[in-house]
């Protein structure tokens, strides 16, 4: 049986990874993007988001392997995980492109 704490912590990490590109103006939260402009361009956010998607997927596969053995997965698993990652990114996207302008006037 899998410990529910591990699952909940993993889901929290996936949520944070999905929203990270939209919550700050640094690449991966560390590197400044002053070479581009004051604000991180949308295509940079999408590239960062895609890299973090594969990081989250790798963390999940690593956890599954450490808890037992890797179960074979079909393409449906990866599509569902992709869209869960998209849904987890929605709050950060809404904050960056809609609510920030409304509340902060930027």
Secondary structure as UniProt FT lines:
FT   HELIX           4..23
FT   STRAND          26..27
FT   TURN            28..30
FT   STRAND          31..32
FT   TURN            34..36
FT   HELIX           42..67
FT   HELIX           75..94
FT   HELIX           95..99
FT   HELIX           100..104
//
